[in-house]
């Protein structure tokens, strides 16, 4: 299970004797693999607090609350239990001069598995193409997606441009588009992920000419907090085949 470690500094404490953080990161991030990601934050005087009241945006320079303790950074760890996360937090150097708040991520069940969620998204693309459902297909992409087709094809920026390209391509195809994923390798990360795939696309043009093309697809995904969306997609033609626009 994932836990957020909120690293809380204390502006009244003497941190001159605190041990460096780098060995802790090396131990739990590189050697043990429990620490997935983390970063320092600037001091509270650079914070901006935002509230909306009656439709008006109220901005206050400074932290949310005046307190001697403040969040100085964060680390995300993946542990088998709360006790393990607490042990890792206790070994953090800041725990000796400040505090470490250990908070579990909201449990989303099986969908929390990034690899499984991304494979489900890929299956959704296959079904959307078979059904020729433009809205269902574009719903798999982030609003600011960047899509690059095979050599010679135009790049598409934004989901509106992608939708237009898909509609134009569907207009040249009669019947469903059969999408077969021959090889899919997913590399999930924290907040983002990548996949590499060989995809075979088959269909029939309106002229009756068959379409049968295998392409390489490299995809970047973004975790929105409510699910994964495609933020970047690069489609390339095989080196031993002709490059063209027919499946861009």
C-alpha positions in Angstrom: 0.0 0.0 0.0 1.2 3.5 -0.7 1.8 6.1 2.0 2.5 9.8 1.9 5.2 10.9 4.3 4.8 14.6 5.0 8.1 15.9 6.2 7.4 18.6 8.8 10.1 21.1 9.7 10.2 23.2 12.9 11.5 26.7 12.5 12.3 26.8 16.2 14.5 23.7 16.2 18.2 23.6 15.7 18.8 21.5 12.6 22.6 22.1 12.4 23.3 18.6 13.8 20.8 16.8 11.6 22.1 14.0 9.5 22.0 14.4 5.7 18.9 13.1 3.9 20.7 11.6 0.9 21.7 8.3 2.7 18.1 7.7 3.7 17.0 8.2 0.1 19.7 5.8 -1.1 18.7 3.2 1.4 14.9 3.2 1.0 14.7 4.4 -2.6 17.6 2.7 -4.5 18.5 -0.3 -2.3 15.1 -1.4 -0.9 12.8 0.2 -3.5 10.2 1.3 -0.9 10.5 5.0 -1.7 8.8 5.8 -5.0 9.2 9.5 -5.2 9.8 12.6 -3.2 10.9 16.2 -3.2 11.7 19.2 -1.1 9.4 22.2 -0.9 10.3 25.9 -0.5 9.7 27.6 2.8 6.2 28.7 3.8 6.9 32.4 3.1 6.7 31.5 -0.7 3.3 29.8 -0.3 0.1 31.2 -1.7 -3.3 30.2 -0.1 -6.3 30.2 -2.4 -10.0 30.3 -1.3 -13.1 30.8 -3.3 -16.1 32.4 -1.5 -19.3 33.3 -3.4 -17.5 32.9 -6.7 -14.7 35.2 -5.8 -11.1 34.0 -5.7 -9.4 35.1 -2.5 -5.6 34.9 -2.6 -3.4 35.2 0.5 0.4 35.3 0.3 1.8 32.9 2.9 0.9 29.5 4.4 -2.6 28.3 5.3 -2.0 28.6 9.0 0.6 30.3 11.2 2.5 27.6 13.0 6.0 26.8 13.9 5.8 23.5 12.1 5.4 23.5 8.3 5.6 20.9 5.5 9.1 21.0 4.1 8.8 18.1 1.7 7.2 14.8 1.0 8.0 11.2 0.1 5.8 8.5 -1.3 6.6 5.0 -0.1 5.1 1.6 -1.0 5.0 -0.7 2.1 3.3 -3.9 3.2 1.9 -2.3 6.4 1.5 0.9 8.3 4.1 -0.3 10.8 6.7 -0.6 8.0 5.9 3.0 6.8 6.2 4.3 10.3 9.6 2.6 10.7 10.8 4.2 7.5 9.5 7.6 8.6 11.3 7.2 11.9 14.6 6.7 10.1 14.2 10.0 8.2 16.7 12.6 9.5 14.0 15.3 9.9 12.2 13.1 12.4 15.0 14.0 14.9 14.3 17.8 14.7 10.7 18.0 13.3 8.0 15.5 12.6 6.9 13.0 10.0 3.2 12.6 9.2 2.4 9.2 7.7 -0.8 9.1 5.8 -2.1 6.2 3.6 -3.3 6.9 0.1 -7.1 6.4 -0.5 -7.6 2.8 -1.4 -9.0 2.5 -4.9 -8.9 -1.3 -4.9 -7.7 -3.1 -8.0 -7.8 0.0 -10.2 -5.0 1.4 -8.1 -2.7 -0.9 -10.0 -1.3 1.4 -12.7 -0.3 -1.5 -15.0 -3.8 -3.0 -14.9 -5.5 0.3 -15.4 -3.3 1.2 -18.4 -4.0 -2.2 -20.0 -7.7 -1.6 -19.5 -7.4 1.8 -21.1 -5.6 0.1 -24.1 -8.5 -2.4 -24.4 -10.9 0.5 -24.4 -9.1 1.9 -27.4 -9.5 -1.4 -29.2 -13.2 -1.5 -28.5 -13.7 2.2 -29.5 -12.0 1.6 -32.9 -14.1 -1.5 -33.5 -17.3 0.4 -32.8 -16.0 3.5 -34.7 -17.0 5.5 -31.6 -15.1 8.8 -31.8 -16.2 10.1 -28.4 -15.3 6.9 -26.6 -11.9 6.9 -28.3 -11.0 10.5 -27.6 -12.2 10.1 -23.9 -9.0 8.0 -23.5 -6.9 11.1 -24.1 -5.9 14.1 -22.0 -7.2 17.5 -23.2 -3.7 18.6 -24.0 -2.5 15.4 -25.6 0.2 15.5 -28.2 -0.1 12.8 -31.0 2.5 12.1 -33.6 1.7 9.8 -36.5 4.0 7.9 -38.9 6.6 9.7 -40.9 4.9 12.4 -43.1 1.8 12.6 -40.9 0.9 15.8 -39.2 1.3 16.2 -35.4 -2.0 16.7 -33.5 -2.0 19.0 -30.4 -5.0 18.7 -28.1 -8.0 16.4 -28.1 -10.0 18.5 -30.5 -7.3 18.1 -33.2 -7.2 14.4 -32.5 -11.0 14.1 -32.8 -10.9 15.9 -36.2 -8.1 13.5 -37.5 -10.0 10.4 -36.3 -13.3 11.6 -37.9 -11.4 12.3 -41.2 -9.8 8.8 -41.1 -13.1 7.0 -40.3 -14.7 8.7 -43.3 -12.3 6.8 -45.5 -12.9 3.4 -43.8 -16.0 1.2 -44.4 -17.0 -0.9 -41.4 -15.1 -1.6 -38.1 -11.4 -1.2 -37.5 -9.8 -4.3 -36.1 -7.0 -3.4 -33.6 -4.7 -6.2 -32.5 -2.0 -5.6 -29.9 0.8 -7.9 -30.7 3.1 -6.8 -27.9 2.4 -4.4 -25.0 5.1 -3.5 -22.4 3.9 -1.2 -19.7 6.3 0.7 -17.4 4.2 2.3 -14.7 5.6 5.2 -12.6 4.4 7.6 -9.9 1.9 9.9 -11.6 3.0 9.0 -15.1 3.8 5.9 -17.1 4.9 4.7 -20.5 4.1 1.8 -22.8 5.6 0.4 -26.0 3.5 -1.8 -28.3 3.3 -3.4 -31.7 -0.2 -2.8 -33.0 -1.8 -4.3 -36.1 -4.7 -2.4 -37.6 -7.0 -3.9 -40.2 -10.0 -2.6 -42.1 -11.4 -1.9 -45.5 -11.4 1.5 -47.3 -14.6 2.9 -48.8 -13.1 1.9 -52.2 -12.9 -1.7 -51.2 -9.1 -1.7 -50.8 -8.0 -3.6 -47.7 -6.0 -1.9 -45.0 -3.5 -4.0 -43.0 -0.7 -2.2 -41.2 1.5 -2.9 -38.2 2.9 0.1 -36.4 5.0 0.8 -33.3 3.2 2.9 -30.7 5.0 4.6 -27.8 2.5 6.1 -25.3 2.9 8.4 -22.3 0.1 8.4 -19.6 -0.9 10.8 -16.9 -2.6 9.9 -13.6 -5.4 12.4 -13.2 -6.3 11.2 -9.7 -9.5 9.8 -11.2 -7.9 7.5 -13.7 -5.2 7.3 -16.4 -5.3 9.2 -19.7 -3.0 9.3 -22.7 -0.9 12.5 -22.7 1.5 11.6 -25.5 1.3 9.1 -28.3 3.9 8.5 -31.0 3.0 6.1 -33.9 5.8 5.0 -36.2 5.9 2.8 -39.3 8.1 -0.3 -39.3 11.5 0.2 -40.8 10.8 -2.5 -43.4 7.5 -1.1 -44.5 6.4 2.1 -46.3 5.6 5.1 -44.2 2.4 7.0 -44.9 -0.6 8.8 -43.6 -3.2 6.1 -43.9 -3.1 5.1 -40.2 -2.0 8.4 -38.7 
